[in-house]
Amino acid sequence: MKLFYVPRTRANRPRWLLEELGVPYELVRLDPTKGETRTDEHTARHPLKHVPVLETADGALFESAAIVLHLADLHGKLIPPVGSRERGLVYQWLFFAMTELEPHAAVSFAEKVIKKTPDSELALKAKVKLNEGAQVVNSQLEARDFILPSGFSVADIVLGSVVWWANRMGAIEHAPHVQRYLERLTARPAYQRAVAD
């Protein structure tokens, strides 16, 4: 199994899970500045030339949340049984992360980091939306350490990585349970290994 990867991107999500699972994999680092994500070979894996891509004997799979779910299913770890309410909660929090949080984090990143306009109307609106979502997560974490009642799961890998990104840009405010959640996640040895480079 190969994970095509660029550091400090969404590719950290499946890498983190692979480290949590403790399964063997080959990490194939690509350098976008050298055009390595734009080759014909990589375009055959991902038509938009992005990472991550997981390549197995059965073929290639892209989209970080899809890869995370697939890996958890393959190895039967860090994901509740199909049909259980907690499995439904995994889907809920993955979709929440990808639709309610990540688009606003992407706008914040574009405005603050790329355009250098952190006080633009777009940036301020994105920050409001991010904080609305962060408060939902914050309230869920008031009584527990991880987003599912049963404990750490693949939902935390996706949700946590999106929340971490938004928080790193200073976009999340007044969410003490979220802050402690991020401290717990980033202290995990598997997380530390996944972001070591």
PyMOL commands that set and color helices and strands:
alter all, ss='L'
color gray80, all
select helices_A, chain A and resi 12-21+32-34+40-45+64-75+85-114+121-140+154-168+176-186+189-194
alter helices_A, ss='H'
color red, helices_A
select strands_A, chain A and resi 2-5+26-29+53-56+59-62
alter strands_A, ss='S'
color yellow, strands_A
deselect
rebuild
show_as cartoon
